[in-house]
Structure formats: structure tokens, C-alpha cells
């Protein structure tokens, strides 16, 4: 069978077998989603001129529409429609890939669906990535035709199901039972705050206000007045942003791993934030960032297991906590070097907590770093900058270096490589740079 029709048939068969028992059934259609593969039965419902990927998406949604109708009809056949609560929810916003290219075939790329009028797309915590269709149906219990304006979240489904099953409230569930809010028994908002964290992004919503972070970027939006997230109010209402930032940080600190982000922003997400939230021109379709053009690169250095920001004349490198007894070591790396074998590496920096630092290197022809190619040195805690220099006993040309940092990270003023006579070969000075100097 066509997979969407098979999903619907499985759901109906389950109801036929278990209609005389309490049940919970989760029906997850893979649509609209790539690979796009609508059948002619559904495609012919959408004639006319349009992108073929859009036609495919509409056809696949039409298959779901038929399937949901069949599920509801099966509930009616067994006279359990008024005993069954139905949720219909999207999982995330459309992957527009910025350009919505109508690429041939149904493979990776735009899935043909749209997020209008919301801003952003799948992979972002902007509204276009997380605000989705959410319909609740329970004949005889929830009034039809109403629009519930308060924010809810898919996490509420589990808590609602547990409550309706007569089970005790489960403290492991973050959601709430939505029925009292939907049938009018409770006129309060189900959630005072909602939180999200997705790798390098995090967000918190409190009523009309939403604070959003993406890597080192941060924004504040009034969703009542601006659900399209076009007007950043961070500078207009810094006190609101500061309060929400603290709440988000406190919430994220309870997660495993803790922290408002678990990895640095990917180049793709940087492009998305540039385009959707910063108003910068879209990159050409299919364009890829050059290896040295990663937006997280500063003077050629890329943070790993850490974040890096230019502030107060320093490159401030801070660890990304990843939980566990031994979180990954923060370091910065430079992969575009051409240094002689007889080279000295020097760094001028300071750290808040004493620890061990070091330089690791990879030589031309080596596919990866070698465990023994590391020179370490002690770093005492200090408010003053200290210079550390070590000779790298390399046997060949050095092309890739990692500056390994103490667990607490460090403030770095300068990294320099010198020849056998201690003459500078290349100097990376972070003094007087800003976030625009990459």
C-alpha cells in the first residue's frame, strides 16, 4: 500500500480490535515530508500551475485528510466518538531552505509546505520552526469552533492522556492536562512560561514576550503585536530580555547536559539567522560557505566544545557544558596553517581557574591528530595576562593546531607562532577586534 494509506488502515484496524477497551494510539504520518511521493489518486486533486513540490505536498496532505476522516468514521461505527479525545498536531515548520527550490524528484530539499506568515523554518526556534497546527477534538466535551489563544505545547498530550486515564499525576511529565482549559472550567493560561532548547538555540516564551538565542545572538519579540518576528525589541526592553534570559538559563541548567546550548551554531543556522532575523540578503541557491568562512571563525580560529566571543580586547572562550563526570575539553583550532617543523607556539591569556593547557598539532600528510603530538603547560588562575610558549617537536610541516584550554576556558589576547630564532611567523592578535572582525 501507499505508506500514508497504510498508516490510516493500521489505525482503523487497531480501533476495530480494541474498541471495547481504553486505548492510546499514536498515528505518525510521514507527510508532508521528503521524499515527496504522492500517488496519482491524490495528485490529480491539485491541477493547475504551481511548483511540483507544492503539488506533491498538497497531495500528501490530502491523503492525510482522507485518512483522518476514515479514523473518525471508525470511531463513529463503534459508537465511541464521544469517548475518544483526538489531537491533530504538526511536528515542526516547513524546511524552506530559504529559496524553496522546485528541484526535480522528491528527495532532500524543500518539502513543498509553507510557513506563511511566520518567519523562519524547520531547524530554527523562530515561530516558523516551532509554531504548528494544533487541533483538539472531543465531541460532547469540548465546544466546536473555538480558538484557544493561550500557548500550549505537544508535551501537554501525555499529561492530558494520563489525567483522563485516571492515573496519578506523573512528575516526570512537563505538560499539563489541557481539558479544563479547553472546556471552560479554567480561564487561566495553561503555562506561565514555555521553554525550548535545540543544540545551539534556546528560547523562552512568557505571555506575549519571547526571548530567543542562537549561538551568541539574542532577540526579544512581542508575539501579540509581531508574530512574524520582524521587530527585535532587545534594545527597547533590555529589562524584559534580562529577566527572560535569567529564567532560560536557570531552566537550561537543570537539563542533561546543562546549559542554554550544547554545540556551536552550524553554518546553515547562521545563514538562516542572517536571512530571517537579521534581514541580510539570501545566499545564492546551493551556495556553501568556504572552509575558512565559517561564521564562528575568528582570525581563522574555530571554537570546539566551547563558545568564543570578542569582548574587552580578548577572545573569550567558554566551555559548553555537556554533563557527565568529565565534560569535553574546550579548545580552539586553526586548520589553515603552513608552519615549519621547528616552530614555537606562544599564547598570552588568563584563566579564572587553574588548570592545564597545551598545543596539539597535525602535520602535512597526517589524516588526524596523533595522541602523542601534544605539548602541555600549567596555567595558574590569574586576573593578569600571562604568556606561555612551548616548542612543538614536529617532524614535518605543521598545518593544523589546537590550543587546548583549562576546563573553565580562558581570555586570550594573542596567539603567535615563531621560527627557530623566535622571529614571529604569524600572529593572531585579538586586541581591538569586534564581533564584525572575523
Order of alpha helices (4+ residues) and beta strands (2+ residues): alpha-alpha-alpha-beta-alpha-beta-alpha-alpha-beta-beta-beta-beta-alpha-alpha-beta-beta-beta-beta-beta-beta-beta-beta-beta-beta-beta
